Amino acid sequence: MVYKLDVSREEYRDDYAKEKESGELWQIYARNQLVSNLSSILKDAEKYKFTRSEGGNKDTWLSHNAILVTSPRGSGKTVFLRNSKHMWNSSQQGKEECGKLFFLDVIDPTMLMDNDSFANVIIAQIYQAVSGHFNKKSNICSKARDEFHHSLKRLSDSMGKSSEFDGSIGIDKILKYSSGIQVENKFHHFVESAIKVLGCSAIVVLIDDVDMALENAFEVVDEVRRYLGCPYIIPIVSGDLKLYEHMTQVRFDDRAYSNYCRDVELRKDGIQLSSELTTAYLTKVFPSHTRITLFPIENLLSQMEIIESDNREKDSINIMPYSLYREKLFNKFNYLCHNRDSRKEQFTPRSARELTQLVRTIKPSELKDVEQTDTELMSLYIKNKGWAAQQKQGDAFANTESAIALNYDRDKSFNIHRLLAFNIKAQSDLVVYPWASYPVYESQLEALDLLPSRGGKDVKNKHLLDNIFDEKSRILKSMPPLEFLVSDLFISKKVIEGNKSCSVLISGDDLPENVNHPDILISDGESKESEITERKVDVKYSVESVLLDIYTEGELYSTLNNTKRFVLFSRAFELLFYSFVKNESELSYDVVDEIVKKKPFYSIVSFSETKISIDGDNEEIIDELDKGRSSLALFGEIVKWKREYSSKLNKMDSFKLVPIFTYIFNGVFTAINVIKANYSSSKSSKNNTDNYRNEHLSDMVLRFKYNLLNAVLRAGINGEAVYANVLIGAKSETVRDVGEVISRDKTYTRNKARLESEIDRFTKAVDLEKSQRLQEVMMLHDAIEQHPIFSILCSEDGLYAPTLKLGGISKKDSQDETKQALKTLFGSAIDDANHILNDILSNRVKTLSTFRDKLKEVSDVEEIERAIVAAKENLPQGFEQEDSYKVLDERIQNFIKAISGYGNQDAKN
């Protein structure tokens, strides 16, 4: 069976059952059950009519024949009810019993006024139907007219309210009560006289949305029981059975027990009694065999077709299967996100109403594959934003809102906090987003508790988190753990930065005029394409310095003299995202410089910059790193990278990349929190493992890189991906070796192999559209892999060199560092220098003047003097500017100064 949804049909038209098997009536099985029930009840009504006409038998009977059409809200109950007459008339039974059922118009109890009685509304409906029949046919005998009006008069007299009896006394009051008691009999006579006029055997009363009329719901159901139990009446009632149960339960609860009752056992008995009464009551009013449950929409979608008329061509229609329509929706608004985990069950209508509204909001013709203008695209995105807000789908709403903001942000400025999908604080504004429901504080606290000692005793992550959120805070969607400070995960500010250096040429046209950094070389040369002279800027930079500027943060509001640069990754992510969403001409040195100099956007300290992050006396610590050079170098490398990948990246509109980058963002920062927890645990004495024993910043960057690349692959795979983090517990030596990563960590390599396999499969199957999209995922993967935030790492033959040791400098490391520094400074005379420092001079000698005096004393010995001279001659010019000299402590620096100045005073004398 193929079900059809015609979006070109007028919205108000819901007469889907006129044409049998047209496909526009979706509830085929419910229709068959309805026809069967009506046929059965009709036979009972005819037998009852025959019995009443026999020998003047005027006994009345009650039947429990109410048909309940039940299903959750929005599943099409109203449409089904409105089409019930057409369903009956078009059925075989309806044709055979033509005219024997008279259908009244649908009654909506929500339209009742405050003092309206539902029974009166039913009677009025029957009266109007009969009056209309009188007006149409003039050949109706006056006896039938009189009988009908007399029965109506007697019924109306018997249905007076108790308040109408006030003032009556004696026989008058008794007569009125007597009349009221006989209301059942009078109603039977009234309906009987009506069906004689109408020429039918039974009247079908259609009652819709009873469960929506909360104040009148029980009254309506109870009057169905009392008055519509007449065998001549067939009530068809729609509503959600769960709501009926709830409202009936509330009614009986009020009468079965009191919450103020002190007798606990009595209250328990009352609760049980109320529950039993509710079940028994609804079973009586709506018998099981007359309950019709509509199919849920998800059972129909697989065979659903959407029909849309082509406005450009008369009588031309386009038909699209719903599965294809939904796939086009995903591809339009979740670009490169193919896996179910990355799609978050979006565009999954839960009811027929939601399906109809979705297809009318975004029609199939609007999802065409041809290139669309910005106006057309933004119109679609705004519609999707409205749909997501209605459905309270936080992921879709945040992504669409961010895409719209990014599309309108056409200048060179950029701030990732302006994009709702990445701004956890903006999402928590319940004034703007009152429907936000994700418990952010609970989830962030759970992530923080994963870190040993919540990051360390000297950091104040919990205090900072409490200043941002509380237990009542809610956000639009699931967000990854914030970047908490981990006291063990840092690089000492005393670390030797080394001498790994690179350089990058930047075109003078790309560089702002006000940038004039020391040590940059400006050269002029002729362009290969033309004879025009181009201005080039050669920027030399230290690899270690750039790594520190991207991946660490040392400027913290502290209560002690902070000597740590904490390792954080969200600055790198912002640089990466910025590189993708801006064209080469839109890239700006000022933006790169701003990103490098401000705090990492997703770090806990960026949300509480004036709050104390580390314990001790209040002091704002300024990092001494010169970030200007790094910003310039990074800008140059990003421009160079963008130029290299421009042919591939230009196919990807910037705003379309928001969904996949939010998926990557969630995945990679969730993994990073686990990695931080494992690293911190490995440093504790109880959990001392070798996996992170020799960890360097470069190793952490590689872990970040592989998890990021794995998230790209996981999002892009059409089938099932491997849902696991990468290298969260691998040894540092494994992380540095590409071959070891491939052989030992199966998550990343399997996902990559699956994506490559899918590309090959769809290419062979000539499914070029899917093959192209998967190839774009791989292009994105390759471009990220070569991005400057990763390519800056030094590697040779698949082996990365460890750079910048993590943690403080231990005594042994400090001694090794001192030895290495002295060897660098004294060269071949290192043994002479060590002999003087360790064997000749006392450890108590510290000041410069004392070193000079002692050297003069011991120089009387010829061998010692020769060693002093050799050490002096090997010292390089300007040694005080050397990094190896700067890392030495004050005592050894004074020793070197004394050696360099040896004999100078004697020469002057």
C-alpha positions in Angstrom: 0.0 0.0 0.0 1.3 3.4 -1.0 0.2 6.4 1.1 0.1 9.8 -0.4 0.4 13.3 1.0 -0.6 16.1 -1.5 0.9 19.4 -0.3 -0.8 21.2 -3.2 -4.2 20.4 -1.8 -5.8 23.2 0.1 -5.0 23.0 3.8 -8.6 23.1 4.9 -9.7 20.2 2.8 -9.7 16.9 4.7 -12.2 14.9 2.6 -9.7 12.1 1.9 -12.1 9.2 1.8 -14.2 10.2 -1.1 -12.1 8.3 -3.6 -11.5 4.8 -2.4 -8.0 3.5 -2.6 -6.7 6.9 -3.6 -3.9 6.6 -1.0 -4.7 9.9 0.7 -6.5 8.1 3.5 -3.7 6.5 5.5 -5.6 4.6 8.2 -6.9 1.8 6.0 -7.0 -0.9 8.8 -8.8 1.6 11.1 -11.3 2.3 8.3 -12.1 -1.4 7.9 -12.6 -1.8 11.7 -14.9 1.3 11.8 -17.0 0.0 8.9 -17.3 -3.4 10.6 -18.3 -1.8 13.9 -20.9 0.4 12.3 -22.4 -2.5 10.4 -22.6 -4.6 13.6 -24.2 -1.8 15.6 -26.6 -0.9 12.8 -27.9 -4.5 12.9 -28.5 -4.2 16.7 -30.3 -0.9 16.2 -32.6 -2.4 13.6 -33.4 -5.3 15.9 -34.1 -2.9 18.7 -36.4 -0.9 16.4 -38.3 -4.1 15.5 -38.6 -5.1 19.2 -40.0 -1.7 20.1 -42.6 -1.8 17.4 -43.8 -5.3 18.4 -47.1 -5.4 20.3 -46.7 -1.9 21.7 -43.6 -2.8 23.7 -42.2 0.5 25.0 -39.5 -0.8 27.3 -36.2 1.0 26.8 -32.8 -0.6 26.8 -29.2 0.8 27.1 -26.4 -0.3 24.9 -22.7 0.2 25.3 -21.8 0.8 21.7 -19.6 4.0 21.8 -16.7 3.7 19.3 -13.5 5.2 20.6 -10.9 6.4 18.0 -7.7 6.7 20.1 -4.1 7.6 19.4 -1.7 10.2 20.6 -2.2 13.9 19.7 -1.7 15.0 16.1 -2.0 11.5 14.7 -5.1 12.3 12.5 -8.1 11.5 14.8 -10.0 14.6 13.7 -9.4 13.9 10.0 -10.5 10.3 10.5 -13.6 11.3 12.3 -14.5 13.9 9.5 -14.1 11.2 6.9 -16.1 8.5 8.7 -19.3 9.2 6.7 -17.3 8.9 3.4 -15.7 5.7 4.6 -19.1 4.2 5.4 -20.7 5.3 2.2 -17.9 4.1 0.0 -17.7 0.7 1.7 -19.5 -2.4 0.5 -21.7 -2.6 3.6 -22.5 1.1 3.3 -23.7 0.7 -0.2 -25.8 -2.3 0.8 -27.3 -0.4 3.8 -27.6 2.9 1.9 -29.4 5.6 4.0 -29.7 3.5 7.1 -27.2 5.6 9.0 -27.6 9.3 9.4 -24.4 11.2 10.3 -24.6 14.4 12.3 -21.9 17.1 11.9 -18.9 16.7 14.1 -19.3 18.2 17.6 -16.2 19.8 19.3 -16.7 20.0 23.1 -13.9 22.6 23.2 -16.4 25.0 21.5 -19.0 24.7 24.4 -19.7 27.9 26.3 -19.3 27.9 30.1 -23.0 27.0 30.8 -23.7 24.8 27.8 -24.9 21.3 28.5 -23.4 18.7 26.2 -26.7 16.7 26.2 -28.5 19.9 25.0 -26.0 20.2 22.2 -26.7 16.6 21.1 -30.4 17.2 21.2 -30.0 20.5 19.3 -27.9 18.8 16.6 -30.7 16.2 16.1 -33.3 18.9 16.1 -31.5 20.9 13.4 -31.0 17.8 11.3 -34.8 17.0 11.5 -35.7 20.6 10.9 -33.5 20.7 7.8 -35.2 17.5 6.6 -38.6 19.2 7.1 -37.6 22.2 5.1 -36.3 20.0 2.2 -39.3 17.7 2.0 -42.8 19.1 2.2 -44.5 15.7 1.8 -43.9 14.7 5.5 -47.2 14.0 7.2 -48.2 16.4 10.0 -48.6 13.4 12.4 -44.8 12.8 12.2 -44.1 16.5 12.7 -46.4 16.7 15.7 -45.0 13.5 17.2 -41.4 14.8 16.9 -42.2 18.2 18.4 -44.2 16.6 21.3 -41.3 14.2 22.1 -38.9 17.1 22.1 -41.2 19.1 24.4 -41.5 16.1 26.9 -37.7 15.6 26.8 -36.9 19.2 27.4 -39.3 19.3 30.4 -37.6 16.2 32.0 -34.1 17.6 31.6 -34.4 20.5 34.0 -31.6 21.1 36.4 -32.0 20.7 40.2 -31.9 24.5 40.5 -35.1 24.7 38.5 -37.0 22.7 41.1 -36.4 25.4 43.7 -39.6 27.2 44.5 -41.8 24.2 43.6 -43.7 22.5 46.5 -46.0 19.7 47.0 -47.4 17.9 44.0 -45.6 20.2 41.6 -42.2 19.3 42.9 -43.0 15.6 42.9 -44.2 15.8 39.3 -41.1 17.6 38.2 -38.9 14.9 39.9 -40.9 12.2 38.3 -40.4 13.8 34.9 -36.7 14.0 35.5 -36.4 10.4 36.4 -38.0 9.4 33.1 -35.4 11.3 31.0 -34.0 8.0 29.5 -37.4 7.0 28.3 -38.2 10.5 26.9 -34.8 10.6 25.1 -35.6 7.2 23.4 -38.9 8.5 22.2 -37.3 11.7 20.9 -34.6 9.8 18.9 -37.2 7.3 17.7 -39.4 10.0 16.4 -36.3 11.7 14.7 -35.2 8.5 12.9 -38.8 8.1 11.6 -38.6 11.5 10.0 -35.1 11.0 8.7 -35.9 7.6 7.3 -32.9 5.9 8.9 -32.3 3.2 11.5 -29.6 4.9 13.6 -27.9 8.3 14.1 -24.1 8.5 14.2 -22.9 11.2 16.6 -19.3 12.4 16.0 -17.6 13.9 19.0 -14.1 15.2 18.5 -11.3 16.4 20.9 -13.0 15.4 24.1 -9.6 15.1 25.8 -8.8 18.7 24.8 -11.9 20.0 26.7 -10.3 19.5 30.1 -13.0 21.2 32.1 -15.9 19.4 30.3 -14.2 16.1 29.5 -15.7 14.0 32.2 -19.1 15.5 31.7 -19.0 14.7 28.0 -17.9 11.1 28.6 -20.5 10.6 31.3 -23.3 11.9 29.1 -22.1 9.5 26.4 -22.8 6.9 29.0 -26.1 8.2 30.2 -27.9 9.7 27.2 -26.1 8.2 24.2 -26.6 4.6 25.5 -29.7 4.6 23.4 -29.3 1.8 20.7 -30.5 4.2 18.1 -27.4 6.4 18.7 -23.9 5.4 17.6 -21.4 7.7 19.3 -17.9 7.9 17.7 -15.6 9.7 20.1 -12.0 10.6 19.4 -9.2 11.2 21.9 -6.2 9.8 23.6 -7.2 7.0 26.0 -4.4 7.9 28.4 -5.8 11.3 28.8 -9.3 9.9 29.4 -7.9 7.6 32.1 -6.1 10.5 33.7 -9.1 12.8 33.8 -11.4 10.1 35.0 -8.9 9.1 37.7 -8.7 12.7 38.9 -12.6 12.8 39.1 -12.7 9.6 41.2 -9.7 10.6 43.3 -11.6 13.7 44.5 -14.3 11.4 45.8 -12.5 8.2 46.8 -10.0 9.7 49.4 -8.6 12.8 50.8 -4.9 13.7 50.9 -5.5 15.2 54.3 -6.7 11.9 55.7 -4.4 10.8 58.6 -5.3 7.2 58.2 -2.6 6.0 55.8 -4.3 2.6 55.2 -7.6 4.3 54.4 -5.9 6.6 51.9 -4.2 3.6 50.3 -7.5 1.8 49.9 -9.0 5.0 48.4 -6.2 5.2 45.8 -6.7 1.6 44.8 -10.5 1.9 44.7 -10.2 5.0 42.5 -7.9 3.2 40.0 -10.2 0.2 39.8 -13.2 2.4 39.3 -11.4 4.3 36.5 -10.7 1.1 34.6 -14.2 -0.3 35.1 -15.9 2.9 34.1 -13.9 3.4 30.8 -14.4 -0.3 30.0 -18.1 0.2 30.3 -18.3 3.4 28.3 -15.8 2.4 25.6 -15.8 -1.5 25.2 -12.6 -3.1 24.0 -14.1 -4.4 20.8 -15.2 -0.9 19.7 -11.9 0.8 20.4 -10.0 1.7 17.2 -6.3 2.6 17.5 -4.8 4.6 14.6 -1.5 3.5 13.2 1.4 5.7 14.4 2.9 7.7 11.7 6.3 6.0 11.8 4.6 2.8 10.5 3.5 4.6 7.4 6.5 6.7 6.5 8.4 4.0 4.7 5.6 3.8 2.1 4.7 7.5 2.0 4.8 9.6 -1.2 4.7 13.4 -1.3 2.8 14.9 -4.2 3.4 18.5 -5.3 1.9 20.3 -8.3 4.3 22.1 -10.6 3.1 25.7 -10.7 5.1 26.3 -13.9 3.3 23.6 -15.8 -0.4 23.0 -15.7 -1.5 19.4 -14.8 2.1 18.5 -14.0 2.9 16.9 -10.7 6.1 15.8 -8.9 6.1 12.7 -6.7 8.9 12.2 -4.2 9.1 9.3 -1.7 9.3 10.5 1.9 12.5 8.6 2.4 14.1 10.6 -0.4 12.6 13.8 0.9 14.0 13.2 4.4 17.4 12.4 3.0 17.4 15.7 1.0 16.5 17.5 4.2 19.4 15.9 6.0 21.8 16.7 3.2 20.6 20.3 3.0 20.8 21.1 6.8 23.3 18.5 8.0 25.9 18.8 5.3 28.4 15.9 5.4 26.7 14.4 8.5 25.5 11.0 7.3 25.7 8.8 10.4 22.7 8.4 12.7 24.7 9.6 15.6 25.4 12.9 13.9 21.8 13.4 12.7 20.3 13.2 16.2 16.9 11.9 14.9 16.1 15.2 13.2 13.2 15.5 10.8 11.4 12.6 12.5 7.7 13.6 12.8 5.9 12.0 15.7 2.4 12.4 14.3 0.5 13.0 11.1 0.1 16.6 12.0 3.8 17.1 12.4 4.5 15.4 9.1 2.0 17.6 7.2 3.3 20.7 8.8 6.9 19.8 8.0 6.2 19.1 4.4 4.2 22.3 4.1 6.9 24.3 5.8 9.7 23.0 3.5 8.3 21.6 0.3 10.1 19.1 -1.8 10.6 21.6 -4.7 12.6 23.8 -2.3 15.2 21.0 -1.8 16.3 21.0 -5.5 19.8 20.0 -6.3 20.5 23.0 -8.5 22.5 25.9 -7.1 20.3 28.3 -5.1 20.7 32.0 -4.4 21.6 33.2 -0.9 18.1 34.6 -0.5 16.6 31.2 -1.3 19.0 29.4 1.0 18.4 31.7 3.9 14.7 31.5 3.4 15.0 27.7 3.8 17.3 28.0 6.9 14.8 30.4 8.5 12.0 27.9 7.9 14.1 25.1 9.4 14.9 27.3 12.4 11.1 27.8 13.0 10.4 24.1 12.6 13.3 23.2 15.1 11.9 25.7 17.6 8.4 24.3 17.3 9.8 20.8 17.8 12.1 21.9 20.6 15.1 20.3 18.8 18.0 22.2 20.4 20.7 20.7 18.1 18.9 21.7 14.9 17.9 25.1 16.2 21.4 26.1 17.4 23.0 24.8 14.2 20.6 26.7 12.0 20.8 29.9 14.0 24.6 29.7 13.8 24.5 29.1 10.1 22.3 32.1 9.5 24.5 34.3 11.7 27.6 33.1 9.8 26.1 33.7 6.4 25.3 37.3 7.3 28.7 37.9 8.8 30.4 38.8 5.5 33.1 41.1 6.8 36.5 40.0 8.1 35.6 40.0 11.7 34.9 36.7 13.5 34.0 35.6 17.0 33.0 32.0 17.7 31.0 33.2 20.7 28.5 34.8 18.3 27.6 31.4 17.1 24.9 29.8 19.3 26.0 26.2 18.6 29.4 26.9 20.3 28.2 29.3 23.0 27.2 27.3 26.1 26.5 30.4 28.1 24.2 32.0 25.5 22.2 28.8 25.3 21.4 29.0 29.0 19.4 32.2 28.6 15.9 31.0 29.6 14.4 34.3 28.8 15.3 33.9 25.1 15.0 30.1 25.1 12.4 29.1 27.7 12.1 25.6 26.2 15.7 24.7 26.7 15.8 21.5 28.7 19.3 20.0 28.8 20.6 20.0 32.4 24.0 21.6 31.8 25.2 21.9 35.4 24.6 18.2 36.1 26.4 17.1 33.0 29.4 19.5 33.5 29.7 18.4 37.1 29.7 14.8 36.1 32.6 15.6 33.6 34.5 17.5 36.3 34.1 14.6 38.8 35.8 12.4 36.2 39.0 14.4 36.8 40.9 13.2 39.8 40.4 15.8 42.7 38.3 17.8 40.2 41.4 18.8 38.4 43.7 19.2 41.4 43.6 20.8 44.9 45.2 24.1 43.7 42.7 24.8 40.9 39.2 26.0 41.5 37.2 24.4 38.7 34.1 23.8 40.9 34.1 27.4 42.1 34.4 28.7 38.6 31.6 26.4 37.4 29.3 27.5 40.2 29.8 31.1 39.0 28.6 30.2 35.5 25.7 27.7 36.1 23.6 26.3 38.8 21.2 23.3 39.2 18.4 25.2 37.5 20.4 26.0 34.4 19.2 24.5 31.2 20.7 24.7 27.7 19.4 23.9 24.2 21.4 20.7 23.5 24.1 18.4 24.8 27.4 20.2 25.0 30.9 18.6 25.7 32.7 19.1 29.0 34.2 22.5 29.4 38.0 22.7 29.3 38.7 22.5 33.0 42.1 23.3 34.4 44.2 20.2 35.4 47.0 21.0 37.8 49.2 18.2 36.4 48.6 19.1 32.7 50.8 22.1 32.2 54.2 23.3 30.9 56.5 25.1 33.2 57.3 28.7 32.2 61.0 27.8 32.8 61.0 25.1 30.1 63.7 25.4 27.4 61.9 26.4 24.1 64.7 24.9 22.0 65.8 26.0 18.6 63.3 24.4 16.2 62.5 27.2 13.9 60.6 27.7 10.6 59.7 30.6 8.4 56.8 31.5 6.2 56.5 34.0 3.4 53.5 36.3 3.6 52.3 38.5 0.7 52.5 42.1 1.5 48.9 42.5 0.2 47.7 40.1 2.9 49.4 41.9 5.7 48.0 45.0 7.4 50.2 48.1 7.1 50.4 48.6 10.9 52.1 45.2 11.4 55.8 45.9 11.9 57.2 43.1 14.1 61.0 43.0 14.8 63.0 40.4 13.0 60.7 40.1 9.9 62.4 40.5 6.6 60.7 42.3 3.7 61.8 41.3 0.2 60.7 42.4 -3.2 60.4 40.1 -6.2 58.6 39.7 -9.5 55.5 37.6 -9.7 55.7 34.5 -11.9 52.4 35.5 -13.5 53.3 39.1 -14.2 56.2 41.5 -14.1 54.7 43.4 -11.2 56.9 43.6 -8.2 55.4 41.9 -5.1 56.2 42.7 -1.5 56.9 39.6 0.6 57.4 39.3 4.3 59.6 36.5 5.6 58.5 35.6 9.2 60.8 33.4 11.2 59.3 31.7 14.2 60.0 29.2 16.9 58.0 26.0 16.6 57.9 25.7 20.4 56.6 29.2 20.9 53.8 28.8 18.4 52.8 25.5 20.0 52.7 27.2 23.4 50.7 30.1 22.0 48.1 27.8 20.4 47.8 25.1 23.1 48.6 26.7 26.4 47.3 29.5 28.6 49.4 31.2 31.3 47.6 34.4 31.9 45.3 33.5 34.8 43.8 35.5 37.7 45.7 33.7 40.5 46.4 33.9 44.2 50.0 33.0 43.8 52.8 33.5 41.4 51.7 31.1 38.7 54.5 29.4 36.9 52.3 27.1 34.8 51.0 27.3 31.2 47.9 25.1 31.3 47.3 22.9 28.3 44.0 23.8 26.6 42.6 23.0 23.1 39.7 25.3 22.3 41.9 28.0 20.9 43.2 25.5 18.3 39.6 24.5 17.5 38.6 28.2 16.9 41.6 28.7 14.6 40.6 25.6 12.7 37.0 26.5 12.4 37.8 30.1 11.4 40.1 28.8 8.7 37.3 26.8 7.1 34.5 29.3 7.2 36.3 32.2 5.8 37.5 32.6 2.1 41.1 33.4 1.5 40.3 37.0 0.8 38.4 37.2 4.1 41.2 35.9 6.3 42.5 38.5 8.6 45.7 38.8 10.7 43.8 40.8 13.3 41.3 38.0 13.9 44.1 35.4 14.2 46.0 37.7 16.6 42.8 38.2 18.6 42.2 34.5 18.9 45.8 33.8 19.9 45.8 36.5 22.6 42.4 35.9 24.2 41.7 33.0 26.5 40.6 29.8 24.8 36.9 30.3 24.1 35.7 27.0 25.7 38.0 27.0 28.7 36.5 27.5 32.2 38.6 30.6 32.7 37.2 32.3 29.6 33.8 32.5 31.3 35.1 33.8 34.6 38.1 35.9 33.7 37.9 38.0 36.9 37.5 35.0 39.2 40.4 33.4 41.0 41.4 30.2 39.2 44.4 29.1 41.4 44.9 29.5 45.1 47.4 32.1 47.0 47.6 36.4 47.2 45.5 38.0 44.5 47.6 38.6 41.5 46.9 38.7 37.7 49.6 36.7 36.0 50.8 38.0 32.6 52.4 35.4 30.3 55.7 36.6 29.1 55.4 34.9 25.7 55.6 37.3 22.7 52.4 36.2 20.9 52.7 38.7 18.1 55.3 36.6 16.3 53.1 33.5 16.6 50.0 35.3 15.3 51.9 36.5 12.3 53.4 33.1 11.6 50.0 31.4 12.0 48.3 33.8 9.8 50.9 33.2 7.1 50.7 29.4 7.4 46.8 29.5 7.3 46.8 31.7 4.2 49.3 29.3 2.6 47.2 26.2 3.6 44.0 27.9 2.4 45.6 28.6 -1.0 46.7 25.0 -1.3 43.3 23.5 -0.5 41.2 26.2 -2.1 40.1 24.1 -5.0 38.6 21.5 -2.6 37.4 23.8 0.1 35.6 26.3 -2.2 32.9 23.7 -2.8 32.0 23.8 0.9 29.9 26.9 1.8 31.0 28.1 5.1 27.6 28.1 6.8 26.9 24.5 5.7 29.9 23.4 7.8 28.3 24.3 11.1 26.6 21.0 11.8 29.6 18.8 11.2 31.9 21.1 13.2 29.5 21.1 16.1 29.5 17.3 15.9 33.3 17.3 15.8 33.4 19.8 18.7 31.2 17.6 20.9 33.2 14.4 20.1 36.7 15.7 20.4 36.2 17.7 23.7 34.4 14.7 25.3 37.5 12.6 24.4 39.9 15.3 25.6 38.2 15.3 29.1 38.8 11.5 29.3 42.4 12.0 28.2 43.0 14.6 30.8 41.5 12.3 33.5 43.7 9.4 32.4 46.8 11.7 32.3 46.1 13.1 35.8 45.4 9.6 37.2 48.7 8.4 35.8 50.6 11.1 37.7 49.2 10.0 41.1 51.2 7.6 43.3 48.3 5.2 43.5 47.9 4.9 39.8 51.4 5.3 38.5 51.4 4.0 34.9 53.9 4.3 32.1 51.5 5.3 29.4 51.9 9.1 30.1 55.4 8.9 31.7 57.2 10.7 28.9 54.3 12.8 27.7 55.0 16.0 25.7 52.8 18.8 24.5 53.3 17.5 21.0 51.9 14.1 22.1 48.7 15.7 23.5 48.3 17.7 20.2 48.5 14.4 18.3 45.8 12.8 20.6 43.7 15.9 19.9 44.3 15.6 16.2 43.4 11.9 15.9 40.2 12.3 17.9 39.3 15.3 15.7 39.9 13.3 12.5 38.0 10.3 13.9 35.0 12.5 14.6 35.0 13.7 10.9 35.1 10.1 9.7 32.4 9.0 12.2 30.1 11.8 11.1 30.6 11.1 7.4 30.1 7.3 7.3 26.7 6.2 5.9 26.6 3.0 7.8 27.6 2.0 11.3 30.8 3.7 12.6 33.0 2.6 15.4 31.9 4.7 18.4 35.0 5.0 20.5 37.6 7.6 21.4 41.1 7.4 20.0 44.4 7.1 21.8 43.0 7.9 25.2 45.3 5.4 27.0 48.0 4.8 24.5 51.7 5.3 25.4 53.4 8.5 24.4 55.8 6.5 22.2 52.9 4.9 20.3 51.2 8.3 19.7 54.3 9.7 18.0 54.6 6.8 15.5 52.1 6.8 12.7 52.8 3.2 11.9 52.1 2.2 15.6 48.9 4.2 15.6 47.7 2.4 12.5 48.6 -1.1 13.9 47.5 -0.6 17.5 44.5 1.8 17.6 41.7 0.2 15.5 39.1 2.9 16.0 40.5 5.6 13.7 41.9 3.1 11.1 38.6 1.1 10.9 36.5 4.2 10.5 38.8 5.5 7.8 38.8 2.1 6.0 34.9 2.1 6.2 34.7 5.5 4.6 37.1 4.5 1.8 35.1 1.3 1.3 31.8 3.2 1.0 33.3 5.6 -1.5 34.4 2.7 -3.6 31.1 0.9 -3.3 28.9 3.9 -4.3 31.3 4.7 -7.1 31.0 1.2 -8.5 27.2 1.3 -8.1 27.2 4.6 -10.1 25.5 6.4 -7.1 27.5 9.5 -7.9 25.7 11.8 -5.5 26.5 9.7 -2.4 30.0 9.0 -3.7 30.6 12.7 -4.2 29.4 13.6 -0.6 31.7 10.9 0.9 34.6 12.2 -1.1 34.0 15.6 0.3 34.1 14.1 3.8 37.5 12.7 2.9 38.6 16.1 1.5 37.6 17.7 4.8 39.6 15.0 6.7 42.7 15.5 4.6 42.5 19.3 4.8 42.2 19.2 8.6 45.1 16.7 8.8 47.4 19.2 7.1 46.1 22.3 8.9 48.9 24.5 10.4 47.7 23.8 14.0 48.9 20.2 13.3 51.4 20.5 10.5 53.7 22.6 12.7 54.7 19.5 14.6 58.1 18.2 13.5 58.0 14.8 11.9 60.2 12.6 9.7 59.3 9.4 8.1 56.1 9.1 10.1 57.8 9.7 13.4 57.0 12.8 15.4 59.7 14.4 17.6 58.6 14.9 21.2 58.4 18.7 21.9 57.9 20.5 25.2 57.8 18.1 28.1 54.7 18.3 30.2 54.7 19.0 33.9 57.2 20.7 36.2 60.9 20.2 36.0 62.0 17.4 38.4 65.3 17.6 40.3 66.8 15.0 37.9 65.4 16.9 34.9 66.8 20.1 36.3 70.2 18.6 36.7 70.1 17.2 33.2 69.0 20.5 31.9 71.8 22.3 33.8 74.4 19.8 32.4 73.1 20.3 28.9 73.1 24.1 29.2 76.7 24.2 30.5 77.8 21.9 27.7 76.1 24.2 25.2 77.9 27.2 26.6 81.4 25.8 27.3 81.6 23.3 24.4 84.9 21.4 24.5 85.9 23.0 27.8 82.9 21.6 29.7 85.2 19.3 31.7 87.3 22.2 32.8 84.3 24.2 33.8 82.8 21.3 35.8 86.1 20.6 37.5 86.3 24.3 38.7 82.6 24.5 39.7 82.2 21.1 41.4 85.8 20.2 42.7 87.6 23.5 43.3 85.0 25.9 44.5 82.7 25.3 47.5 78.9 24.9 47.1 78.5 27.8 49.5 79.9 30.2 46.9 76.9 32.0 45.3 77.5 35.7 44.7 79.4 37.1 41.7 81.9 39.0 43.9 82.7 35.9 45.9 83.2 33.8 42.7 85.7 36.4 41.4 87.6 36.4 44.7 87.8 32.6 44.8 88.8 32.3 41.2 91.7 34.7 41.9 92.8 32.7 44.9 92.8 29.3 43.2 94.4 30.6 40.0 97.8 30.4 41.7 97.8 26.8 40.7 98.9 26.6 37.1 96.6 23.7 36.2 93.5 25.5 37.6 94.4 28.7 35.8 94.8 26.9 32.5 91.3 25.4 33.1 89.8 28.8 33.8 91.3 30.3 30.7 90.1 27.4 28.5 86.5 27.8 29.9 86.6 31.5 29.3 87.8 31.2 25.7 85.0 28.8 24.9 82.2 31.0 26.1 80.3 32.5 23.1 80.0 36.2 22.5 76.8 37.6 24.0 76.3 34.4 26.0 73.8 36.2 28.3 71.3 36.3 25.5 71.5 32.5 24.9 68.4 30.4 26.0 70.8 27.9 27.6 72.2 30.6 29.9 68.7 31.9 30.8 67.5 28.5 32.2 70.4 28.3 34.7 69.9 29.3 38.3 71.4 32.5 39.7 74.5 30.8 41.3 75.7 29.2 38.1 75.0 32.3 36.1 77.2 34.2 38.6 79.9 31.5 38.1 79.8 31.9 34.3 80.0 35.7 34.7 83.0 35.4 36.9 84.7 33.1 34.4 84.0 35.5 31.5 85.4 38.4 33.5 88.5 36.5 34.7 91.7 38.5 34.2 89.9 41.7 33.0 90.8 43.6 36.2 94.5 42.5 36.0 94.7 43.7 32.4 93.3 47.1 33.4 95.8 47.4 36.2 
